């Protein structure tokens, strides 16, 4: 009966008329997104390989993929890497490594060590909401439970993801609200929160990538752990200049966010890190959320041609800011 009901819901969603520019096709384990008739990304929401939801792969408007393929798929570019690192860094995700002492960031399939240990959490699909279209954009809503290994719920996440159609850019808005079911403490920890993993050719250490931020910082050493309105990671993929920018919404708690961005291709905005980034233990700060209370975080991801300057990421951030 549950399967039949789910299929009826999906059929109703898919049958809705939509502009040709953005097409969103929900399924039981992933939501497929096409823009201008071409695959853009898939939103993985459930299944044995999903310990936390993620979008993968992310593609530029040209169709070129910009996120690492491993461990979900083998790619020729990654075949020479003898010891791939961080199997839990899959596509783009939202999680944190310290929530009531549980690690939701360093998680992969839950039947494998160390991910099936009591100190790990899991983010489980509770409900796939409606799909909406408005001119040149489409959105999908989903609700997730953040649970311990036993399945006890710590908090509920409501996520609205909006995809925009554009000739040159791929822009995705994330509107995430975390509501505590029990008292929740987010620890001061570097592994968080809104993160993605770039394909190897875009890495700063072994590829063509360059890291920059809104304050003129260039390179990992100048950008890592520093607060800034936005951060950009750009490079060259077989002659195609392409980059990704993450914009931190000015209304986010703790804005401007600190950046957990690495030369090896990790790119993340972390509002729960302070002492871990400054090295000053006296600045340690935990974020406590009482039962029923909520935190709201909004981020905009822009996959663009060129680098941060030629793509005018500074100007795009001003347009993202309220009042502009």
C-alpha angles and dihedrals in degrees: 000000000000091000092050092049092049091051091051090052092049091048090052092050095047094046093059113109113253137178113265093240098069124033122181118187116187122207135174094266106018143019116223119214124198125182123195089351096305131102111262105173144317123239108217108206107162145004139093093295095049113088088155127011118262143173115235140208105009114205135197120234088264090061094251112140116233104184128079115269099207132124095017096049138010116244128188091231091058098040094095094056103105098192112026111201135221103015088189092065098092122164109300123336145162118225143114135228097222119047111144085335093306124121115228095163102059094054133124132155104346096225092068130079132279091018096063094058124115092252093064128086134205132215108219130193110248100171138355106217133201131307116229133188129200119175106295099001141065133195140197127201125209137173122212134185119221104216141172121242090275092054099253109150119237099174143347123237122207111195129187113188118191124194122199128206116226136152097235107014137059107209124182125181121205120199109182127178120188116200120188118233090183129010106298130196121195108205129221096260133146097222102085167147137319102020146160137182119228126217113263097254089063095052115118095220102047103010141044098281130129125193121211138162141203093268098057097264113152126196134008096288092055097041108033112106094359121127114241140152093243143357131208134200113192137168148137125285110193092320096323113114109216139157146179125224128191116202121203112217111237091230093058116116109261095015126204091054126217117243126234094194123152137194089234091067107272111134118183144153112218121190092174098061123091116126089031089062101036096043088227110123091193087069093057110136130184121198112221122198118192120215111286094015123117144210121204124205128183127188134171121211117201122189105196143170117252125009132308093276099047090044090050094228089170090059092045090053091053089053089050092053119093114261095029 
